[in-house]
Amino acid sequence: MKKNRGFICKVFLLAGLFSLVTCSTTSHLEIRTDLNKKPKLPLDQFDEIRITDFLEKEETAEFDINKEIKDYFAQEIKVRTEQKVNLDTISPDNENRFEDKDFWVRSSDKEKKGVYFTGSIEYKAEVRKALIKDKKKFEDPFQEEDRFVQRKQYSLLFNLYMIDSQSGEVLYKRTFNETKSYENPNQTAYFAFYDLIYGVKEKIFRDVFKVKTLQRRYLLIR
C-alpha cells in the first residue's frame, strides 16, 4: 500500500513538473491588423445627400451658424464620398418636424434615393469663475491668498437626424453635447464653434463611413 502511495505521488510530481516546464516555454506573437468597421448608416447607398437648414433653438448673434454648419459638412462630406451633396433651403420650424414623414416626402425628389442631413442646434457661451487658493509655503503656512480666475466656456448641443427622402423614415439619430473651456477671455464664438464641430464631425463620420481600426491578435507559440 505504501509503495502504491509513493508511486502515485511520483506520478503527480512528474505531471506538475511537466506542466511547469510547458507553461514556462509557452510564448506568444502579437499580430496587428487593420480591420474595416462596418458603418451604421453607409452614405454610399444614396444618390444624393441634402443638407437642410438647422433648427436654431437660440439665435447666435456673432455669426450665421446655420450657413457655417451647412458649408462645413458639405465640404467635409464631399471630401469623403463621391455622392452628390446639395444645400437645401428646407427649414424645420419645430422639433416635431423631424418625425413628420409627410413633411420630408413632400419636399423630396421622389426619383432619387436621397437622405436628408438635418437637425437642431443650440450654441451657448458663458464665463465661469473659479476660486484659487495658494498657500505660501515655508513663510507662513496659515496665510492664504485668494484670487479668482476666469474661463470662457462654449457649449454646442447638436441633434442630428438622417432621414430617407423617399419614405420620410428616420434612419439615424444621435445627440452630441460638446463643451470646451478657454483661458483666453477674448476667445471668439466663431473659432470656438469650429473646435467643437470638429469633434462632432469625427464621431458622425465613424458611424457613416468605413473606418479602419487597429486590432491586436495573439498567436500562442510553444
HUWORA-V266964 format. One record per backbone hydrogen bond with DSSP energy under -1.0 kcal/mol. NH is the residue of the N-H (numbers start at 1). CO is the residue of the C=O. E is the energy in kcal/mol with one decimal. If there is no record, write none. Layout:
nh;co;e
NH;CO;E
NH;CO;E
This chain:
nh;co;e
5;1;-2.2
6;2;-2.3
7;3;-2.3
8;4;-2.6
9;5;-2.4
10;6;-2.1
11;7;-2.1
12;8;-2.4
13;9;-2.4
14;10;-2.5
15;11;-2.4
16;12;-2.3
17;13;-2.3
18;14;-2.5
19;15;-2.2
20;16;-2.2
21;17;-2.4
22;18;-2.4
23;19;-2.6
24;20;-2.1
25;21;-1.3
27;221;-3.5
29;219;-2.6
31;217;-3.6
33;215;-2.3
35;213;-2.4
37;211;-2.8
40;207;-1.6
41;207;-1.9
43;208;-1.4
45;42;-1.2
46;43;-1.7
47;113;-3.4
48;113;-1.0
49;84;-3.0
50;115;-2.7
51;86;-2.9
52;117;-1.8
53;90;-2.0
55;119;-2.5
57;121;-2.3
65;63;-1.4
68;64;-2.0
69;65;-2.4
70;66;-1.9
71;67;-2.5
72;68;-2.2
73;69;-2.0
74;70;-2.2
75;71;-2.1
76;72;-2.3
77;73;-2.6
78;74;-1.8
79;75;-1.5
80;76;-1.0
81;77;-1.7
84;47;-1.2
86;49;-2.8
88;51;-3.2
97;94;-1.3
98;95;-1.2
99;96;-1.1
100;97;-1.2
101;99;-1.0
104;100;-1.1
105;101;-2.3
106;102;-2.5
108;105;-1.1
112;109;-1.6
114;112;-1.2
115;48;-1.5
116;163;-3.4
117;50;-3.0
118;161;-2.8
120;159;-1.8
121;55;-2.6
122;157;-1.8
124;155;-2.5
126;153;-2.4
128;151;-3.3
130;149;-2.6
132;147;-2.9
134;145;-1.6
136;143;-1.2
137;135;-1.2
139;137;-1.3
140;136;-1.1
143;140;-1.6
145;134;-1.4
147;132;-1.6
149;130;-2.4
151;128;-2.8
152;182;-2.5
153;126;-3.1
154;180;-2.5
155;124;-2.6
156;178;-3.1
157;122;-3.0
158;176;-3.1
159;120;-2.7
160;174;-2.8
161;118;-3.2
162;172;-2.5
163;116;-1.8
164;169;-2.7
165;114;-2.1
168;164;-2.5
171;162;-2.9
172;162;-1.5
174;160;-1.9
176;158;-2.8
178;156;-2.5
180;154;-2.0
182;152;-2.2
187;184;-1.6
192;188;-1.9
193;189;-1.9
194;190;-1.2
195;191;-1.3
196;192;-2.0
197;193;-2.9
198;194;-1.2
200;196;-1.5
201;197;-2.6
202;198;-2.1
203;199;-1.4
204;200;-2.3
205;201;-2.7
206;202;-1.2
207;204;-1.5
208;204;-1.2
209;205;-1.8
213;35;-2.8
215;33;-2.9
217;31;-3.0
219;29;-2.8
221;27;-4.1
